Amino acid sequence: MGSVATWRTFEYCLDYFRYFMPSSGSLTTDGDYMASIVEKSGHDWNDFFIFAASGTDDFAYSSFKQQIDAMREEDVFHYADNETEGNLYFLEQEGGTHNGRYAEQYFYNGLCWIWNE
């Protein structure tokens, strides 16, 4: 559904995008690696925002949550539900699985959040 492509876009195109909405797919569980992407790009913590989402019954949830948790441990990622205080937020849907219905829900919520609706 595109989460790994979203992480790769974050990795290689941080100069071109501000918002990222990965859902239910991880790139790595190495928080230091994710922080190095930002550090090497020359961007600061407030130059981007990641709205991540996954369901707790999704087969990819465990590794996805591990990645988000590892990122939260790094100084460059500030966990918050708003752009003023942070650049990383993780929406967890209890019972959500890896399918289009939940993907639509995550994207809807993410877009409403980005557009402050």
ROKERO-129488 format. One record per atom (N, C-alpha, C): residue number from 0; chain; atom name; x, y, z. Coordinates in nm, 4 decimals. Layout:
REM residues N
+-----+--------+-------+----------+----------+----------+
| num | chaine | atome |        u |        v |        w |
+-----+--------+-------+----------+----------+----------+
| NUM |      A |    CA |        X |        Y |        Z |
...
+-----+--------+-------+----------+----------+----------+
REM end
This chain:
REM residues 117
+-----+--------+-------+----------+----------+----------+
| num | chaine | atome |        u |        v |        w |
+-----+--------+-------+----------+----------+----------+
|   0 |      A |     N |   0.0807 |  -0.1201 |   0.0000 |
|   0 |      A |    CA |   0.0000 |   0.0000 |   0.0000 |
|   0 |      A |     C |   0.0850 |   0.1264 |   0.0000 |
|   1 |      A |     N |   0.2174 |   0.1134 |   0.0058 |
|   1 |      A |    CA |   0.3018 |   0.2292 |  -0.0151 |
|   1 |      A |     C |   0.3807 |   0.2809 |   0.1028 |
|   2 |      A |     N |   0.3745 |   0.2159 |   0.2179 |
|   2 |      A |    CA |   0.4460 |   0.2685 |   0.3335 |
|   2 |      A |     C |   0.5971 |   0.2670 |   0.3138 |
|   3 |      A |     N |   0.6500 |   0.1599 |   0.2614 |
|   3 |      A |    CA |   0.7947 |   0.1530 |   0.2392 |
|   3 |      A |     C |   0.8354 |   0.2587 |   0.1362 |
|   4 |      A |     N |   0.7536 |   0.2799 |   0.0353 |
|   4 |      A |    CA |   0.7814 |   0.3857 |  -0.0623 |
|   4 |      A |     C |   0.7795 |   0.5229 |   0.0059 |
|   5 |      A |     N |   0.6919 |   0.5415 |   0.1021 |
|   5 |      A |    CA |   0.6876 |   0.6669 |   0.1772 |
|   5 |      A |     C |   0.8154 |   0.6862 |   0.2566 |
|   6 |      A |     N |   0.8614 |   0.5793 |   0.3228 |
|   6 |      A |    CA |   0.9870 |   0.5890 |   0.3979 |
|   6 |      A |     C |   1.1046 |   0.6156 |   0.3043 |
|   7 |      A |     N |   1.1055 |   0.5547 |   0.1869 |
|   7 |      A |    CA |   1.2135 |   0.5790 |   0.0896 |
|   7 |      A |     C |   1.2075 |   0.7232 |   0.0386 |
|   8 |      A |     N |   1.0880 |   0.7768 |   0.0224 |
|   8 |      A |    CA |   1.0743 |   0.9166 |  -0.0171 |
|   8 |      A |     C |   1.1292 |   1.0065 |   0.0932 |
|   9 |      A |     N |   1.0995 |   0.9743 |   0.2176 |
|   9 |      A |    CA |   1.1565 |   1.0474 |   0.3311 |
|   9 |      A |     C |   1.3089 |   1.0388 |   0.3257 |
|  10 |      A |     N |   1.3592 |   0.9217 |   0.2969 |
|  10 |      A |    CA |   1.5036 |   0.8985 |   0.2949 |
|  10 |      A |     C |   1.5740 |   0.9782 |   0.1846 |
|  11 |      A |     N |   1.5158 |   0.9807 |   0.0655 |
|  11 |      A |    CA |   1.5847 |   1.0384 |  -0.0495 |
|  11 |      A |     C |   1.5293 |   1.1723 |  -0.0984 |
|  12 |      A |     N |   1.4149 |   1.2149 |  -0.0492 |
|  12 |      A |    CA |   1.3507 |   1.3356 |  -0.1038 |
|  12 |      A |     C |   1.3049 |   1.4324 |   0.0044 |
|  13 |      A |     N |   1.3737 |   1.4366 |   0.1152 |
|  13 |      A |    CA |   1.3334 |   1.5249 |   0.2242 |
|  13 |      A |     C |   1.3387 |   1.6719 |   0.1826 |
|  14 |      A |     N |   1.4171 |   1.7036 |   0.0815 |
|  14 |      A |    CA |   1.4227 |   1.8407 |   0.0301 |
|  14 |      A |     C |   1.2931 |   1.8826 |  -0.0392 |
|  15 |      A |     N |   1.2126 |   1.7875 |  -0.0806 |
|  15 |      A |    CA |   1.0972 |   1.8173 |  -0.1654 |
|  15 |      A |     C |   0.9614 |   1.8050 |  -0.0963 |
|  16 |      A |     N |   0.9561 |   1.7402 |   0.0176 |
|  16 |      A |    CA |   0.8288 |   1.7169 |   0.0854 |
|  16 |      A |     C |   0.8384 |   1.7548 |   0.2323 |
|  17 |      A |     N |   0.7281 |   1.8021 |   0.2871 |
|  17 |      A |    CA |   0.7223 |   1.8365 |   0.4296 |
|  17 |      A |     C |   0.6458 |   1.7303 |   0.5099 |
|  18 |      A |     N |   0.5394 |   1.6766 |   0.4513 |
|  18 |      A |    CA |   0.4532 |   1.5821 |   0.5217 |
|  18 |      A |     C |   0.4703 |   1.4414 |   0.4670 |
|  19 |      A |     N |   0.4703 |   1.3446 |   0.5588 |
|  19 |      A |    CA |   0.4830 |   1.2039 |   0.5233 |
|  19 |      A |     C |   0.3783 |   1.1267 |   0.6028 |
|  20 |      A |     N |   0.3082 |   1.0331 |   0.5351 |
|  20 |      A |    CA |   0.2037 |   0.9544 |   0.6003 |
|  20 |      A |     C |   0.2238 |   0.8052 |   0.5760 |
|  21 |      A |     N |   0.3254 |   0.7456 |   0.6367 |
|  21 |      A |    CA |   0.3422 |   0.6013 |   0.6232 |
|  21 |      A |     C |   0.2390 |   0.5273 |   0.7095 |
|  22 |      A |     N |   0.1962 |   0.4123 |   0.6626 |
|  22 |      A |    CA |   0.1049 |   0.3321 |   0.7432 |
|  22 |      A |     C |   0.1368 |   0.1843 |   0.7246 |
|  23 |      A |     N |   0.1593 |   0.1195 |   0.8359 |
|  23 |      A |    CA |   0.1700 |  -0.0269 |   0.8403 |
|  23 |      A |     C |   0.2830 |  -0.0852 |   0.7571 |
|  24 |      A |     N |   0.3954 |  -0.0202 |   0.7566 |
|  24 |      A |    CA |   0.5117 |  -0.0763 |   0.6883 |
|  24 |      A |     C |   0.6362 |  -0.0033 |   0.7329 |
|  25 |      A |     N |   0.7369 |  -0.0778 |   0.7724 |
|  25 |      A |    CA |   0.8581 |  -0.0165 |   0.8257 |
|  25 |      A |     C |   0.9726 |  -0.0214 |   0.7251 |
|  26 |      A |     N |   1.0689 |   0.0643 |   0.7472 |
|  26 |      A |    CA |   1.1918 |   0.0639 |   0.6699 |
|  26 |      A |     C |   1.3009 |  -0.0073 |   0.7484 |
|  27 |      A |     N |   1.3081 |   0.0219 |   0.8766 |
|  27 |      A |    CA |   1.4095 |  -0.0329 |   0.9658 |
|  27 |      A |     C |   1.3619 |  -0.0156 |   1.1091 |
|  28 |      A |     N |   1.4199 |  -0.0872 |   1.2000 |
|  28 |      A |    CA |   1.3914 |  -0.0645 |   1.3417 |
|  28 |      A |     C |   1.5074 |   0.0091 |   1.4074 |
|  29 |      A |     N |   1.5962 |   0.0628 |   1.3267 |
|  29 |      A |    CA |   1.7148 |   0.1345 |   1.3733 |
|  29 |      A |     C |   1.6857 |   0.2849 |   1.3775 |
|  30 |      A |     N |   1.6558 |   0.3357 |   1.4948 |
|  30 |      A |    CA |   1.6255 |   0.4771 |   1.5101 |
|  30 |      A |     C |   1.7424 |   0.5664 |   1.4730 |
|  31 |      A |     N |   1.8630 |   0.5205 |   1.5021 |
|  31 |      A |    CA |   1.9828 |   0.5972 |   1.4675 |
|  31 |      A |     C |   1.9932 |   0.6158 |   1.3165 |
|  32 |      A |     N |   1.9590 |   0.5117 |   1.2412 |
|  32 |      A |    CA |   1.9618 |   0.5227 |   1.0951 |
|  32 |      A |     C |   1.8613 |   0.6273 |   1.0474 |
|  33 |      A |     N |   1.7410 |   0.6245 |   1.1041 |
|  33 |      A |    CA |   1.6389 |   0.7209 |   1.0648 |
|  33 |      A |     C |   1.6833 |   0.8633 |   1.0999 |
|  34 |      A |     N |   1.7462 |   0.8807 |   1.2155 |
|  34 |      A |    CA |   1.7967 |   1.0127 |   1.2538 |
|  34 |      A |     C |   1.9077 |   1.0581 |   1.1598 |
|  35 |      A |     N |   1.9900 |   0.9652 |   1.1153 |
|  35 |      A |    CA |   2.0996 |   1.0016 |   1.0255 |
|  35 |      A |     C |   2.0474 |   1.0534 |   0.8914 |
|  36 |      A |     N |   1.9310 |   1.0072 |   0.8496 |
|  36 |      A |    CA |   1.8704 |   1.0573 |   0.7258 |
|  36 |      A |     C |   1.8479 |   1.2082 |   0.7378 |
|  37 |      A |     N |   1.7927 |   1.2484 |   0.8500 |
|  37 |      A |    CA |   1.7643 |   1.3898 |   0.8723 |
|  37 |      A |     C |   1.8946 |   1.4683 |   0.8868 |
|  38 |      A |     N |   1.9853 |   1.4157 |   0.9663 |
|  38 |      A |    CA |   2.1114 |   1.4853 |   0.9904 |
|  38 |      A |     C |   2.1911 |   1.5043 |   0.8617 |
|  39 |      A |     N |   2.1993 |   1.4014 |   0.7784 |
|  39 |      A |    CA |   2.2735 |   1.4107 |   0.6525 |
|  39 |      A |     C |   2.2073 |   1.5068 |   0.5542 |
|  40 |      A |     N |   2.0753 |   1.5228 |   0.5646 |
|  40 |      A |    CA |   2.0031 |   1.6105 |   0.4722 |
|  40 |      A |     C |   2.0255 |   1.7577 |   0.5052 |
|  41 |      A |     N |   2.0682 |   1.7849 |   0.6286 |
|  41 |      A |    CA |   2.0861 |   1.9227 |   0.6715 |
|  41 |      A |     C |   1.9592 |   1.9880 |   0.7224 |
|  42 |      A |     N |   1.8524 |   1.9097 |   0.7322 |
|  42 |      A |    CA |   1.7253 |   1.9635 |   0.7810 |
|  42 |      A |     C |   1.7201 |   1.9589 |   0.9330 |
|  43 |      A |     N |   1.6363 |   2.0444 |   0.9873 |
|  43 |      A |    CA |   1.6137 |   2.0501 |   1.1304 |
|  43 |      A |     C |   1.4854 |   1.9739 |   1.1634 |
|  44 |      A |     N |   1.4598 |   1.9517 |   1.2917 |
|  44 |      A |    CA |   1.3440 |   1.8731 |   1.3344 |
|  44 |      A |     C |   1.2122 |   1.9347 |   1.2896 |
|  45 |      A |     N |   1.2068 |   2.0660 |   1.2756 |
|  45 |      A |    CA |   1.0794 |   2.1293 |   1.2408 |
|  45 |      A |     C |   1.0620 |   2.1535 |   1.0905 |
|  46 |      A |     N |   1.1421 |   2.0870 |   1.0092 |
|  46 |      A |    CA |   1.1299 |   2.0981 |   0.8636 |
|  46 |      A |     C |   1.0372 |   1.9934 |   0.8028 |
|  47 |      A |     N |   0.9857 |   1.9014 |   0.8827 |
|  47 |      A |    CA |   0.9005 |   1.7947 |   0.8308 |
|  47 |      A |     C |   0.8082 |   1.7448 |   0.9413 |
|  48 |      A |     N |   0.7049 |   1.6718 |   0.9013 |
|  48 |      A |    CA |   0.6170 |   1.6063 |   0.9975 |
|  48 |      A |     C |   0.5766 |   1.4702 |   0.9432 |
|  49 |      A |     N |   0.5821 |   1.3702 |   1.0296 |
|  49 |      A |    CA |   0.5438 |   1.2337 |   0.9945 |
|  49 |      A |     C |   0.4172 |   1.1975 |   1.0722 |
|  50 |      A |     N |   0.3111 |   1.1686 |   0.9983 |
|  50 |      A |    CA |   0.1865 |   1.1194 |   1.0568 |
|  50 |      A |     C |   0.1801 |   0.9711 |   1.0237 |
|  51 |      A |     N |   0.2159 |   0.8868 |   1.1182 |
|  51 |      A |    CA |   0.2208 |   0.7419 |   1.0975 |
|  51 |      A |     C |   0.0961 |   0.6771 |   1.1564 |
|  52 |      A |     N |   0.0520 |   0.5671 |   1.0952 |
|  52 |      A |    CA |  -0.0676 |   0.4988 |   1.1443 |
|  52 |      A |     C |  -0.0594 |   0.3498 |   1.1144 |
|  53 |      A |     N |  -0.1164 |   0.2712 |   1.2058 |
|  53 |      A |    CA |  -0.1243 |   0.1270 |   1.1855 |
|  53 |      A |     C |  -0.2285 |   0.0688 |   1.2799 |
|  54 |      A |     N |  -0.2767 |  -0.0474 |   1.2447 |
|  54 |      A |    CA |  -0.3705 |  -0.1185 |   1.3295 |
|  54 |      A |     C |  -0.2985 |  -0.2222 |   1.4139 |
|  55 |      A |     N |  -0.3499 |  -0.2452 |   1.5333 |
|  55 |      A |    CA |  -0.2844 |  -0.3376 |   1.6253 |
|  55 |      A |     C |  -0.2912 |  -0.4833 |   1.5799 |
|  56 |      A |     N |  -0.3833 |  -0.5166 |   1.4893 |
|  56 |      A |    CA |  -0.3918 |  -0.6532 |   1.4371 |
|  56 |      A |     C |  -0.3334 |  -0.6655 |   1.2964 |
|  57 |      A |     N |  -0.2622 |  -0.5649 |   1.2538 |
|  57 |      A |    CA |  -0.1957 |  -0.5644 |   1.1238 |
|  57 |      A |     C |  -0.0704 |  -0.6523 |   1.1332 |
|  58 |      A |     N |  -0.0454 |  -0.7342 |   1.0309 |
|  58 |      A |    CA |   0.0740 |  -0.8206 |   1.0347 |
|  58 |      A |     C |   0.2027 |  -0.7387 |   1.0375 |
|  59 |      A |     N |   0.1995 |  -0.6144 |   0.9921 |
|  59 |      A |    CA |   0.3188 |  -0.5293 |   0.9894 |
|  59 |      A |     C |   0.3296 |  -0.4397 |   1.1135 |
|  60 |      A |     N |   0.2323 |  -0.4461 |   1.2021 |
|  60 |      A |    CA |   0.2268 |  -0.3562 |   1.3181 |
|  60 |      A |     C |   0.3513 |  -0.3653 |   1.4062 |
|  61 |      A |     N |   0.3948 |  -0.4825 |   1.4379 |
|  61 |      A |    CA |   0.5052 |  -0.4990 |   1.5323 |
|  61 |      A |     C |   0.6314 |  -0.4275 |   1.4858 |
|  62 |      A |     N |   0.6748 |  -0.4523 |   1.3641 |
|  62 |      A |    CA |   0.7973 |  -0.3881 |   1.3161 |
|  62 |      A |     C |   0.7751 |  -0.2381 |   1.2930 |
|  63 |      A |     N |   0.6551 |  -0.2002 |   1.2508 |
|  63 |      A |    CA |   0.6238 |  -0.0589 |   1.2303 |
|  63 |      A |     C |   0.6316 |   0.0151 |   1.3634 |
|  64 |      A |     N |   0.5690 |  -0.0402 |   1.4664 |
|  64 |      A |    CA |   0.5723 |   0.0213 |   1.5997 |
|  64 |      A |     C |   0.7152 |   0.0255 |   1.6531 |
|  65 |      A |     N |   0.7932 |  -0.0796 |   1.6288 |
|  65 |      A |    CA |   0.9328 |  -0.0792 |   1.6724 |
|  65 |      A |     C |   1.0101 |   0.0355 |   1.6074 |
|  66 |      A |     N |   0.9848 |   0.0593 |   1.4786 |
|  66 |      A |    CA |   1.0525 |   0.1686 |   1.4105 |
|  66 |      A |     C |   1.0128 |   0.3026 |   1.4726 |
|  67 |      A |     N |   0.8830 |   0.3249 |   1.4912 |
|  67 |      A |    CA |   0.8357 |   0.4514 |   1.5486 |
|  67 |      A |     C |   0.8927 |   0.4697 |   1.6892 |
|  68 |      A |     N |   0.8897 |   0.3652 |   1.7704 |
|  68 |      A |    CA |   0.9441 |   0.3735 |   1.9064 |
|  68 |      A |     C |   1.0939 |   0.4046 |   1.9039 |
|  69 |      A |     N |   1.1673 |   0.3433 |   1.8119 |
|  69 |      A |    CA |   1.3114 |   0.3697 |   1.7996 |
|  69 |      A |     C |   1.3356 |   0.5144 |   1.7556 |
|  70 |      A |     N |   1.2527 |   0.5643 |   1.6670 |
|  70 |      A |    CA |   1.2660 |   0.7029 |   1.6228 |
|  70 |      A |     C |   1.2391 |   0.7995 |   1.7381 |
|  71 |      A |     N |   1.1440 |   0.7650 |   1.8228 |
|  71 |      A |    CA |   1.1102 |   0.8508 |   1.9378 |
|  71 |      A |     C |   1.2277 |   0.8673 |   2.0329 |
|  72 |      A |     N |   1.3197 |   0.7734 |   2.0310 |
|  72 |      A |    CA |   1.4369 |   0.7794 |   2.1186 |
|  72 |      A |     C |   1.5457 |   0.8733 |   2.0664 |
|  73 |      A |     N |   1.5321 |   0.9173 |   1.9438 |
|  73 |      A |    CA |   1.6330 |   1.0022 |   1.8801 |
|  73 |      A |     C |   1.5989 |   1.1499 |   1.8973 |
|  74 |      A |     N |   1.7014 |   1.2331 |   1.9169 |
|  74 |      A |    CA |   1.6812 |   1.3762 |   1.9414 |
|  74 |      A |     C |   1.6138 |   1.4498 |   1.8266 |
|  75 |      A |     N |   1.6336 |   1.4039 |   1.7055 |
|  75 |      A |    CA |   1.5794 |   1.4750 |   1.5894 |
|  75 |      A |     C |   1.4287 |   1.4543 |   1.5722 |
|  76 |      A |     N |   1.3745 |   1.3509 |   1.6349 |
|  76 |      A |    CA |   1.2312 |   1.3248 |   1.6274 |
|  76 |      A |     C |   1.1658 |   1.3658 |   1.7588 |
|  77 |      A |     N |   1.0665 |   1.4534 |   1.7484 |
|  77 |      A |    CA |   0.9947 |   1.5033 |   1.8651 |
|  77 |      A |     C |   0.8511 |   1.4537 |   1.8538 |
|  78 |      A |     N |   0.8126 |   1.3645 |   1.9427 |
|  78 |      A |    CA |   0.6793 |   1.3051 |   1.9369 |
|  78 |      A |     C |   0.5756 |   1.4025 |   1.9915 |
|  79 |      A |     N |   0.4774 |   1.4354 |   1.9095 |
|  79 |      A |    CA |   0.3679 |   1.5238 |   1.9510 |
|  79 |      A |     C |   0.2551 |   1.5129 |   1.8494 |
|  80 |      A |     N |   0.1373 |   1.5523 |   1.8913 |
|  80 |      A |    CA |   0.0226 |   1.5481 |   1.8001 |
|  80 |      A |     C |   0.0001 |   1.6816 |   1.7309 |
|  81 |      A |     N |   0.1053 |   1.7655 |   1.7266 |
|  81 |      A |    CA |   0.0954 |   1.8946 |   1.6582 |
|  81 |      A |     C |   0.2329 |   1.9365 |   1.6081 |
|  82 |      A |     N |   0.2332 |   2.0210 |   1.5064 |
|  82 |      A |    CA |   0.3587 |   2.0646 |   1.4441 |
|  82 |      A |     C |   0.4364 |   2.1650 |   1.5274 |
|  83 |      A |     N |   0.3706 |   2.2339 |   1.6158 |
|  83 |      A |    CA |   0.4394 |   2.3326 |   1.6983 |
|  83 |      A |     C |   0.5392 |   2.2659 |   1.7917 |
|  84 |      A |     N |   0.5007 |   2.1522 |   1.8469 |
|  84 |      A |    CA |   0.5830 |   2.0849 |   1.9464 |
|  84 |      A |     C |   0.6602 |   1.9652 |   1.8929 |
|  85 |      A |     N |   0.6233 |   1.9150 |   1.7761 |
|  85 |      A |    CA |   0.6891 |   1.7944 |   1.7312 |
|  85 |      A |     C |   0.6864 |   1.7737 |   1.5819 |
|  86 |      A |     N |   0.7367 |   1.6554 |   1.5427 |
|  86 |      A |    CA |   0.7419 |   1.6197 |   1.4002 |
|  86 |      A |     C |   0.7084 |   1.4727 |   1.3752 |
|  87 |      A |     N |   0.6591 |   1.4046 |   1.4778 |
|  87 |      A |    CA |   0.6260 |   1.2631 |   1.4647 |
|  87 |      A |     C |   0.5035 |   1.2311 |   1.5495 |
|  88 |      A |     N |   0.4039 |   1.1701 |   1.4853 |
|  88 |      A |    CA |   0.2846 |   1.1274 |   1.5570 |
|  88 |      A |     C |   0.2456 |   0.9889 |   1.5070 |
|  89 |      A |     N |   0.1990 |   0.9041 |   1.5976 |
|  89 |      A |    CA |   0.1630 |   0.7670 |   1.5618 |
|  89 |      A |     C |   0.0206 |   0.7382 |   1.6064 |
|  90 |      A |     N |  -0.0659 |   0.7151 |   1.5101 |
|  90 |      A |    CA |  -0.2049 |   0.6788 |   1.5351 |
|  90 |      A |     C |  -0.2160 |   0.5271 |   1.5322 |
|  91 |      A |     N |  -0.2632 |   0.4677 |   1.6407 |
|  91 |      A |    CA |  -0.2790 |   0.3224 |   1.6496 |
|  91 |      A |     C |  -0.4277 |   0.2898 |   1.6576 |
|  92 |      A |     N |  -0.4741 |   0.2090 |   1.5617 |
|  92 |      A |    CA |  -0.6147 |   0.1685 |   1.5584 |
|  92 |      A |     C |  -0.6281 |   0.0305 |   1.6228 |
|  93 |      A |     N |  -0.6929 |   0.0262 |   1.7363 |
|  93 |      A |    CA |  -0.7152 |  -0.1012 |   1.8051 |
|  93 |      A |     C |  -0.7918 |  -0.1958 |   1.7136 |
|  94 |      A |     N |  -0.7356 |  -0.3132 |   1.6872 |
|  94 |      A |    CA |  -0.8002 |  -0.4146 |   1.6045 |
|  94 |      A |     C |  -0.7852 |  -0.3933 |   1.4550 |
|  95 |      A |     N |  -0.7225 |  -0.2840 |   1.4140 |
|  95 |      A |    CA |  -0.7063 |  -0.2554 |   1.2710 |
|  95 |      A |     C |  -0.6165 |  -0.3575 |   1.2030 |
|  96 |      A |     N |  -0.6503 |  -0.3927 |   1.0811 |
|  96 |      A |    CA |  -0.5726 |  -0.4905 |   1.0044 |
|  96 |      A |     C |  -0.5151 |  -0.4249 |   0.8789 |
|  97 |      A |     N |  -0.4406 |  -0.5012 |   0.8023 |
|  97 |      A |    CA |  -0.3720 |  -0.4517 |   0.6830 |
|  97 |      A |     C |  -0.4643 |  -0.4649 |   0.5624 |
|  98 |      A |     N |  -0.5533 |  -0.3674 |   0.5474 |
|  98 |      A |    CA |  -0.6435 |  -0.3712 |   0.4323 |
|  98 |      A |     C |  -0.6848 |  -0.2297 |   0.3917 |
|  99 |      A |     N |  -0.7511 |  -0.2197 |   0.2797 |
|  99 |      A |    CA |  -0.7893 |  -0.0915 |   0.2236 |
|  99 |      A |     C |  -0.8816 |  -0.0099 |   0.3109 |
| 100 |      A |     N |  -0.9706 |  -0.0759 |   0.3816 |
| 100 |      A |    CA |  -1.0649 |  -0.0032 |   0.4670 |
| 100 |      A |     C |  -0.9910 |   0.0763 |   0.5749 |
| 101 |      A |     N |  -0.8954 |   0.0113 |   0.6386 |
| 101 |      A |    CA |  -0.8192 |   0.0820 |   0.7412 |
| 101 |      A |     C |  -0.7240 |   0.1840 |   0.6790 |
| 102 |      A |     N |  -0.6673 |   0.1536 |   0.5641 |
| 102 |      A |    CA |  -0.5804 |   0.2496 |   0.4960 |
| 102 |      A |     C |  -0.6576 |   0.3783 |   0.4673 |
| 103 |      A |     N |  -0.7809 |   0.3659 |   0.4201 |
| 103 |      A |    CA |  -0.8641 |   0.4841 |   0.3946 |
| 103 |      A |     C |  -0.8852 |   0.5645 |   0.5226 |
| 104 |      A |     N |  -0.9079 |   0.4953 |   0.6319 |
| 104 |      A |    CA |  -0.9286 |   0.5619 |   0.7605 |
| 104 |      A |     C |  -0.8021 |   0.6373 |   0.8022 |
| 105 |      A |     N |  -0.6848 |   0.5733 |   0.7883 |
| 105 |      A |    CA |  -0.5598 |   0.6382 |   0.8258 |
| 105 |      A |     C |  -0.5340 |   0.7611 |   0.7390 |
| 106 |      A |     N |  -0.5552 |   0.7475 |   0.6080 |
| 106 |      A |    CA |  -0.5309 |   0.8587 |   0.5177 |
| 106 |      A |     C |  -0.6288 |   0.9733 |   0.5447 |
| 107 |      A |     N |  -0.7541 |   0.9400 |   0.5678 |
| 107 |      A |    CA |  -0.8539 |   1.0415 |   0.5985 |
| 107 |      A |     C |  -0.8115 |   1.1205 |   0.7223 |
| 108 |      A |     N |  -0.7791 |   1.0487 |   0.8294 |
| 108 |      A |    CA |  -0.7392 |   1.1154 |   0.9533 |
| 108 |      A |     C |  -0.6106 |   1.1955 |   0.9348 |
| 109 |      A |     N |  -0.5159 |   1.1393 |   0.8607 |
| 109 |      A |    CA |  -0.3911 |   1.2095 |   0.8361 |
| 109 |      A |     C |  -0.4119 |   1.3382 |   0.7577 |
| 110 |      A |     N |  -0.4925 |   1.3305 |   0.6523 |
| 110 |      A |    CA |  -0.5175 |   1.4502 |   0.5716 |
| 110 |      A |     C |  -0.5957 |   1.5549 |   0.6492 |
| 111 |      A |     N |  -0.6929 |   1.5116 |   0.7285 |
| 111 |      A |    CA |  -0.7658 |   1.6070 |   0.8139 |
| 111 |      A |     C |  -0.6697 |   1.6732 |   0.9112 |
| 112 |      A |     N |  -0.5772 |   1.5983 |   0.9643 |
| 112 |      A |    CA |  -0.4806 |   1.6549 |   1.0582 |
| 112 |      A |     C |  -0.3914 |   1.7550 |   0.9863 |
| 113 |      A |     N |  -0.3366 |   1.7178 |   0.8712 |
| 113 |      A |    CA |  -0.2475 |   1.8065 |   0.7963 |
| 113 |      A |     C |  -0.3191 |   1.9358 |   0.7587 |
| 114 |      A |     N |  -0.4445 |   1.9255 |   0.7166 |
| 114 |      A |    CA |  -0.5187 |   2.0452 |   0.6753 |
| 114 |      A |     C |  -0.5941 |   2.1084 |   0.7928 |
| 115 |      A |     N |  -0.5666 |   2.0604 |   0.9134 |
| 115 |      A |    CA |  -0.6268 |   2.1180 |   1.0356 |
| 115 |      A |     C |  -0.7785 |   2.1224 |   1.0319 |
| 116 |      A |     N |  -0.8401 |   2.0132 |   0.9874 |
| 116 |      A |    CA |  -0.9861 |   2.0062 |   0.9787 |
| 116 |      A |     C |  -1.0450 |   1.9387 |   1.0996 |
+-----+--------+-------+----------+----------+----------+
REM end
